[in-house]
C-alpha cells in the first residue's frame, strides 16, 4: 500500500451554533461539539483509509473556551498517524469573531478510528508520511499516546513501551 500524506485527509467542517444546540448559558453543548468533531474526524479517517471507519476512542478532549450561540464554528481534522488498522486523528476547533472575522482556537481533541470491512472486521490501511515539522511532531507523539493507552489497558508491558520510556530516560 502506498503511503499518504496528512494533507490528503484534511477535513474542514463549518457550521453555525443555533439556539437549540445550546445550554442554559447559551453556549454550545459539549456533546454537540463532540458530535461535530466525530463527524469531521470520521471523514478525515475515511479519506485516509478509503474504508468504512468506526470511532475506537476519544483519546483527548480539551474544552478550553465556551462557544456562544450564533458563533461560526470550524472543525478541522487531519490524520496524524496510521497504524496497521487504526489511525489517530487530530482535531482543532476554531471560533470566528463576529466583527473581525478572525478565527481563534477554542478546543482540541484526538480521536482514534479503526478501518473495517462490510462485516465490521478490521482491515489494513495505508501508512502515513508526515511532511511538515508539525506533522512529524504529531506523528511521533501518536506512538507515545498509543503505547500509553496499551500499557494502561494491560495490553503492553511498560518495559516494552520504548518510545514512551525514552521520555523518562536521561
ABEGO torsion letter per residue (X at the ends): XBBBBAAAABBBBBBBBBAAABBAAGBBBAAAAAAAAAAAAAAAAAAAAGBBBBBABBABBBBABBBBBGBBBBBBBBBABBBAABBBBBBBBBBBBAAAGBBBBABBBBBBBBBBBAAGBBBBBBBBBBABAAAAAAAAAAAAAAAAAAAAAGABBAAABAAAAAAABX
